[in-house]
């Protein structure tokens, strides 16, 4: 399975609690993480608050890498159900 197939067929579901704990451990704000991960502050804020529960796997990987944790510590990869 190549990257494009993975990206199209999966979504990353965030554990808001785990993300907030990682931010607290790093002593980072949403803006700090957004800058380090190269994503928007609103993306980080929405995931951490639970207002948004999913993101694409690429964004999940960027956030985990910036926090120096495994992606699976913060996100679960779920298959995307397609209607036939």
KOLZATOR-629553 format. One record per residue: residue in three letters; x, y, z of N, C-alpha, C in turn. Coordinates in Angstrom, 3 decimals. Layout:
KOLZATOR-629553
   type        n.X        n.Y        n.Z       ca.X       ca.Y       ca.Z        c.X        c.Y        c.Z
    ALA          X          Y          Z          X          Y          Z          X          Y          Z
...
end
This chain:
KOLZATOR-629553
   type        n.X        n.Y        n.Z       ca.X       ca.Y       ca.Z        c.X        c.Y        c.Z
    UNK      0.855     -1.172      0.000      0.000      0.000      0.000      0.900      1.234      0.000
    UNK      0.671      2.144     -0.946      1.491      3.351     -0.989      0.829      4.484     -0.206
    UNK      1.556      5.568     -0.089      1.085      6.695      0.732     -0.260      7.229      0.258
    UNK     -0.418      7.424     -1.060     -1.674      7.991     -1.571     -2.862      7.094     -1.281
    UNK     -2.665      5.773     -1.366     -3.753      4.863     -1.030     -4.103      4.977      0.449
    UNK     -3.105      5.075      1.304     -3.335      5.204      2.742     -4.081      6.494      3.039
    UNK     -3.657      7.568      2.418     -4.270      8.862      2.682     -5.736      8.892      2.258
    UNK     -6.048      8.256      1.153     -7.426      8.262      0.662     -8.326      7.320      1.451
    UNK     -7.776      6.271      1.979     -8.602      5.234      2.579     -8.716      5.301      4.097
    UNK     -8.011      6.224      4.714     -8.028      6.300      6.166     -8.215      7.736      6.639
    UNK     -8.722      7.847      7.837     -8.789      9.126      8.529     -8.175      8.912      9.911
    UNK     -7.606      9.937     10.475     -6.983      9.843     11.791     -7.916     10.469     12.821
    UNK     -8.316      9.666     13.798     -9.195     10.136     14.867     -8.337     10.508     16.071
    UNK     -8.488     11.734     16.521     -7.648     12.276     17.585     -8.203     11.977     18.972
    UNK     -7.290     11.672     19.889     -7.640     11.619     21.303     -7.330     12.999     21.872
    UNK     -8.367     13.804     22.073     -8.174     15.169     22.559     -7.449     15.160     23.905
    UNK     -7.791     14.207     24.747     -7.153     14.132     26.065     -5.645     13.884     25.939
    UNK     -5.263     12.951     25.075     -3.843     12.650     24.883     -3.107     13.843     24.279
    UNK     -3.751     14.533     23.343     -3.129     15.707     22.727     -2.913     16.807     23.768
    UNK     -3.919     17.049     24.602     -3.775     18.078     25.651     -2.686     17.700     26.655
    UNK     -2.594     16.420     26.984     -1.541     15.972     27.910     -0.157     16.187     27.300
    UNK     -0.004     15.888     26.014      1.282     16.086     25.340      1.638     17.568     25.293
    UNK      0.649     18.413     25.045      0.896     19.861     25.052      1.321     20.336     26.440
    UNK      0.662     19.838     27.457      1.006     20.208     28.832      2.419     19.750     29.172
    UNK      2.762     18.528     28.783      4.098     17.990     29.054      5.169     18.844     28.380
    UNK      4.918     19.262     27.155      5.886     20.091     26.423      5.856     21.549     26.875
    UNK      4.797     21.917     27.622      4.571     23.307     28.015      4.413     24.209     26.790
    UNK      3.646     23.697     25.831      3.397     24.399     24.583      1.954     24.884     24.519
    UNK      1.770     25.993     23.826      0.431     26.485     23.512      0.006     25.876     22.174
    UNK     -1.244     26.097     21.812     -1.710     25.638     20.505     -0.862     26.271     19.399
    UNK     -0.527     27.546     19.571      0.269     28.259     18.566      1.674     27.660     18.450
    UNK      2.267     27.282     19.587      3.597     26.660     19.559      3.573     25.366     18.745
    UNK      2.571     24.533     19.013      2.472     23.267     18.293      2.178     23.496     16.817
    UNK      1.284     24.408     16.524      0.946     24.707     15.129      2.183     25.130     14.351
    UNK      2.980     25.982     14.938      4.205     26.461     14.297      5.191     25.303     14.089
    UNK      5.383     24.480     15.103      6.335     23.370     15.024      5.885     22.299     14.029
    UNK      4.578     22.095     13.925      4.051     21.042     13.055      3.765     21.532     11.637
    UNK      3.700     22.836     11.469      3.385     23.373     10.153      1.916     23.232      9.787
    UNK      1.065     23.322     10.797     -0.388     23.279     10.576     -0.991     24.531     11.183
    UNK     -2.270     24.759     10.943     -2.887     25.973     11.466     -3.187     25.853     12.963
    UNK     -3.205     27.000     13.609     -3.545     27.046     15.036     -4.965     26.559     15.267
    UNK     -5.860     26.866     14.342     -7.251     26.420     14.497     -7.361     24.902     14.395
    UNK     -6.536     24.274     13.573     -6.543     22.809     13.491     -6.156     22.212     14.830
    UNK     -5.078     22.717     15.416     -4.624     22.218     16.718     -5.683     22.482     17.784
    UNK     -6.204     23.694     17.824     -7.208     24.051     18.822     -8.469     23.215     18.712
    UNK     -8.929     23.007     17.487    -10.138     22.205     17.287     -9.933     20.748     17.676
    UNK     -8.768     20.193     17.365     -8.490     18.802     17.749     -8.353     18.664     19.268
    UNK     -7.673     19.608     19.889     -7.449     19.546     21.335     -8.739     19.769     22.127
    UNK     -9.633     20.589     21.601    -10.881     20.878     22.316    -11.960     19.836     22.044
    UNK    -11.752     19.029     21.024    -12.758     18.048     20.664    -13.779     18.573     19.677
    UNK    -13.650     19.840     19.267    -14.572     20.409     18.286    -14.423     19.698     16.943
    UNK    -13.248     19.196     16.688    -12.962     18.409     15.488    -12.303     17.126     15.964
    UNK    -12.783     15.996     15.505    -12.244     14.731     16.006    -11.354     14.010     15.009
    UNK    -11.433     14.373     13.730    -10.636     13.682     12.723     -9.797     14.646     11.907
    UNK     -8.752     14.104     11.313     -7.892     14.839     10.401     -7.289     13.834      9.437
    UNK     -6.551     14.313      8.461     -5.930     13.355      7.552     -4.661     12.795      8.196
    UNK     -4.226     11.621      7.768     -3.059     10.986      8.371     -1.788     11.834      8.302
    UNK     -1.637     12.627      7.249     -0.454     13.477      7.110     -0.397     14.523      8.227
    UNK     -1.501     15.167      8.509     -1.562     16.159      9.582     -1.312     15.498     10.931
    UNK     -1.893     14.326     11.142     -1.677     13.588     12.387     -0.191     13.296     12.587
    UNK      0.473     12.861     11.528      1.901     12.546     11.620      2.735     13.791     11.922
    UNK      2.382     14.914     11.318      3.108     16.166     11.576      2.981     16.587     13.039
    UNK      1.774     16.466     13.583      1.537     16.857     14.977      2.308     15.948     15.926
    UNK      2.245     14.648     15.677      2.958     13.688     16.540      4.466     13.906     16.464
    UNK      4.975     14.128     15.277      6.420     14.344     15.111      6.871     15.598     15.857
    UNK      6.094     16.666     15.760      6.441     17.909     16.458      6.475     17.711     17.967
    UNK      5.576     16.849     18.474      5.525     16.582     19.915      6.490     15.472     20.346
    UNK      7.158     14.868     19.355      8.126     13.804     19.613      7.477     12.585     20.279
    UNK      6.298     12.220     19.771      5.590     11.025     20.232      5.182     10.209     19.008
    UNK      4.809      8.947     19.231      4.306      8.124     18.137      2.922      8.619     17.737
    UNK      2.650      8.571     16.463      1.338      8.993     15.975      0.236      8.213     16.670
    UNK      0.475      6.930     16.903     -0.548      6.083     17.532     -0.809      6.459     18.989
    UNK      0.067      7.255     19.601     -0.188      7.723     20.963     -1.283      8.788     20.995
    UNK     -1.484      9.469     19.871     -2.441     10.566     19.806     -3.625     10.298     18.885
    UNK     -3.425      9.433     17.894     -4.430      9.226     16.849     -4.640      7.743     16.574
    UNK     -5.871      7.410     16.185     -6.203      6.084     15.682     -6.509      6.232     14.200
    UNK     -5.944      5.336     13.375     -6.268      5.333     11.952     -7.511      4.487     11.747
    UNK     -8.510      5.078     11.118     -9.766      4.392     10.866    -10.029      4.364      9.369
    UNK    -10.484      3.225      8.848    -10.822      3.180      7.410    -12.001      4.097      7.111
    UNK    -11.962      4.693      5.957    -13.052      5.567      5.526    -14.087      4.709      4.823
    UNK    -15.318      4.692      5.333    -16.365      3.899      4.660    -16.871      4.636      3.430
    UNK    -16.883      3.957      2.324    -17.383      4.547      1.094    -18.748      3.972      0.756
    UNK    -19.638      4.826      0.351    -20.963      4.364     -0.086    -20.836      3.793     -1.486
    UNK    -21.481      2.697     -1.737    -21.392      2.055     -3.055    -22.430      2.606     -3.990
end
